[in-house]
Amino acid sequence: PVTVKCRIGVDDQDPDESLFGFVETVAAAGCAVFIVHARKAWLKGLSPKENREIPPLDYAIVRRLKTARPDLTVVLNGGLSSVAHAFD
């Protein structure tokens, strides 16, 4: 099986458009498992370490994706310290 790990967007992309569009395209090709790191990636101005800490987390968009696509396995990733934290 194929799985994909992705961010919610890159730089100035609208996360709703970039994430949902990306998932639709890749799911249409047969991928059913998405691990979504719930923050954008900034390609200019942030180091890799800063990219894991500075861009704000957006768990709500990952929840919306799972609601919109219950047929897919959507795994929330990024900044979680406990299972309960995922539901904050």
N, C-alpha and C positions, 0 to 999 in steps of 0.2 A: 504493500500500500504506500501511497504517496502522502506525505504530510507537508504542510507549509508553516513556517514561522515568519511572522511579519510584524511590522509596526503599523500604527493607525494612519500614518502618512509621512511625508517627507517635506521638510522646509515649509513653504507657504501653501501647500496643498490643503484643501478642505478635507478634513478627516472623514466626514460622512461620504463625500464623493469618492475619495481615493480608496478607503477601506472597502466600502460596499461594492464599488466597481471592480476592484481587484478580486475580491472573493467571488463575485458572480462569474468573472472570466475564468478563474482557475477552477472553480467548482464545475463549470460547464465542460471543462477538459477532463473531469473525473476525480479530482481531489475532494475528499470529504472530511479531512481533519485539518483545522487551522489553529495554530497556537499564536495568539495575538498579544504582542507586547503593547500594553495600553498607553504608549506615549509616542509622539512623533520622533523622527530622527532629523537632526539638523546637520546638514553636510558641511556647512560653512560656519566657522566661529566657535564650535564646541569640539572638545577632544572626545575620543571614544568613552572615556570615563565620565566626562560631563554629560554625554548623551544618555548615560544610564541613570543620571541623578537630577538634572536640571529641567528638561522639558516636563511639564506637568502630566501626571497620570490622568487618564480619562476612562475609568472603568465603565461608566454609563454607556459609552459607544459600543463596548464589547458586549454588554448586556443587550443592547438594541440589535446587534448583529445576531446574537443567539435567538432572540425573539423572532426576528425576521426570517431566520433560516434554521428552524428546529430540526431539519433533516441533516444538518451538518454537526460534526463534533467541533465545538468552539471552546478552546482552553484559554482562560485568562492568565496572562503572564505580566510580570513587572511590578516590583515594589511590594509584593505581598509578604506580610510577616506571619500570617496565620490563615487558616481556612475562613474563619469568621471575618477577617479583614476584607475578603473578596465581596462580602455582602454589605459593607459600609456604604 
